[in-house]
Amino acid sequence: MAGWSGSRPSAVAVPWAAAALVLFLLSLVVVRLPWAGDLGLHAATVERLRHSLTDPGNPLVDADTPSPYYSPWTVVLGVVAKVSGASVFVVLRFGALVGLGLLVTGVWRYVRTLSGERAAPAVALLCLVLLWGTDAFAWSGFLGLNSLALTVAYPSVLALGLAFHLWAGLAGLAGAVPGGGGWGRWLGLGALWAVILLCHQFTGVVASLGAVATVCGARPVWRVVGVRLLSAGVLGVAVVWVWPYYDFFALAGAGGGLEAVHRPLYEDLVGRYWLVLVGVVALGVRWGRDRRDALVLFFLLGAVVVGVGGVSGHWSWGRVLPAVVIPAQVAAAVEGVRVVGAGRRGVWAGGGCVLGCALVVGAWAQVGTVGYVVGRGVLPGVVAAKYREPWEGYHWITPWVRYGDVVLARRMAARQIPAYGAYTVAPGYPDFFLPDEGRRGVAVRRYFSGGVSEGERREVERRYGVRWVVDREGGAGVGAGLRPVTRGPEGQVLYAVVR
């Protein structure tokens, strides 16, 4: 790993080659587009916008309500789908490539504001995807390799890429002298901040914390940049305020319904993040040199928010964990390249070796991601054991179920079926803007319970316009008013409602 700074170009190429290999793997993942998590929700959102850009309604249920999933990016994808006529999954692949490109270029720009070492951006990319823990997990807004592979088509990846561009732009403008940068560039960053907030609200919080840390760490000449910075912030708030698809500020009251979903973010912290400790040490080194280091400030701000969330039981605040992890990972990369590139020996060179070993351990922990590109059967046994099977989807119902049909389903099925244009009775995700969400959930649970009468089932079908039911063969929800139409994987059956 010696000679990264420029004395040995062949050594500089090593981290770039490793980063290119990771990006090649992710590009192949985009082609395969493994289904897991919220992919069905985002597909449904694009599908609604394809049919109506001005009044798409709720993306999951047949109701005329706003939705925070109608972001500037999904509107763009909706336009692409409408104009091109391509299937929603082709459009999502296009979106994944754009998001991945913005992430890579954003990391490159941001790291270049922190280090002049040629290998630093490549090592930072490797740290962002590999320097986590040995218990692989997936969550949107988290950049672990396994997580990124399963969420690459989500708006959160695009929002994170834009966040890195935002931080890079702020670092350049806030430290600029003597003019502090032109008004247009500052206002552009304000609009960019608004787009991030609208595309993925949790990543918007992370971006905001990073922006505060970047500006404070840049030691700007406040009498020069203060008015420009304030104007950028005002413009950003104005853009968010006038966004027509949903009320961003109303989401402040949505926390109660999200807490249970996010409780797992505070579990298994050691197993998921222990390799990040390498970055925490690097942050300590930077703090020793500069008490106002931007990465240290970013880390501290994120740690405060996440810590308060854990103590107070606001588990949804755990979505801000990237604000803790990202600055540590970037610090590990920048400091590792700096000390090794400078040819330092002893404990400093040892730190570079520790970083290299940590990256290897992190790569092995997430090696199962390769299974999303090649079949599990061709993987070595030790690698195949780490592979996690993605969801299969519900394409098997599409010859019968048409766009706008209502399908009564529960659990995972309700999270996937809307991707194909159908609605469900109850949304598969918490929906703050749906006023009868609780009543819909009760109706679905009652329908599939063993003791409910056939008359009550028929009432649920009439109330919500149900045309189809998906359940396991012989399930408790299968009654006299249903006719089997086709069978899918794992014993599932599509039933037609007999009127």
MOGI-V64263 format. One record per backbone hydrogen bond with DSSP energy under -1.0 kcal/mol. CO is the residue of the C=O (numbers start at 1). NH is the residue of the N-H. If there is no record, write none. Layout:
# MOGI-V64263
CO;NH
CO;NH
This chain:
# MOGI-V64263
3;8
8;12
9;13
13;17
14;18
15;19
16;20
17;21
18;22
19;23
20;24
21;25
22;26
23;27
24;28
25;29
26;30
27;31
28;32
29;33
35;391
36;39
38;42
39;43
40;44
41;45
42;46
43;47
44;48
45;49
46;50
47;51
48;52
60;424
61;63
63;58
63;65
67;70
69;71
71;75
72;76
73;77
74;78
75;79
76;80
77;81
78;82
79;83
80;84
81;85
87;91
88;92
89;93
90;94
91;95
92;96
93;97
94;98
95;99
96;100
97;101
98;102
99;103
100;104
101;105
102;106
103;107
104;108
105;109
106;110
107;111
108;112
110;113
111;114
111;115
117;120
119;123
120;124
121;125
122;126
123;127
124;128
125;129
126;130
127;131
129;145
130;132
132;275
139;142
144;148
145;149
146;150
147;151
151;154
154;157
155;159
156;160
157;161
158;162
159;163
160;164
161;165
162;166
163;167
164;168
165;169
166;170
167;171
168;172
169;173
170;174
173;176
182;186
183;187
184;188
185;189
186;190
187;191
188;192
189;193
190;194
191;195
192;196
193;197
194;198
195;199
196;200
200;204
201;205
202;206
203;207
204;208
205;209
206;210
207;211
208;212
209;213
210;214
211;215
212;216
213;217
214;218
220;222
221;224
221;225
222;226
225;229
226;230
227;231
228;232
229;233
230;234
231;235
232;236
233;237
234;238
235;239
236;240
237;241
238;242
248;251
249;252
250;253
251;254
255;258
258;262
262;265
263;266
264;267
268;272
269;273
270;274
271;134
271;135
273;276
274;277
275;278
276;280
277;281
278;282
279;283
280;284
281;285
282;286
283;287
284;288
285;289
286;290
290;293
293;297
294;298
295;299
296;300
297;301
298;302
299;303
300;304
301;305
302;306
303;307
304;308
305;309
306;310
307;311
308;312
309;313
309;314
313;315
314;317
315;318
316;319
317;320
318;321
320;323
321;324
321;325
322;326
325;329
326;330
327;331
328;332
329;333
330;334
331;335
332;336
333;337
334;338
335;339
336;340
337;341
338;342
339;344
340;343
345;348
346;350
347;351
348;352
349;353
350;354
351;355
352;356
353;357
354;358
355;359
356;360
357;361
358;362
359;363
360;364
361;365
362;366
364;367
366;369
367;370
368;371
369;372
370;373
370;374
375;378
376;379
380;384
381;385
383;386
384;387
394;397
395;398
397;400
397;401
402;405
405;423
406;467
406;468
408;470
410;413
412;415
413;417
416;419
417;420
418;421
421;404
423;407
431;434
434;437
436;440
437;441
438;442
439;443
440;444
441;445
442;446
443;447
444;448
446;449
453;457
454;458
455;459
456;460
457;461
458;462
459;463
460;464
461;466
467;497
468;408
469;495
471;493
472;475
475;478
479;482
481;498
483;496
486;494
489;492
491;473
492;488
493;471
494;485
494;486
495;469
496;483
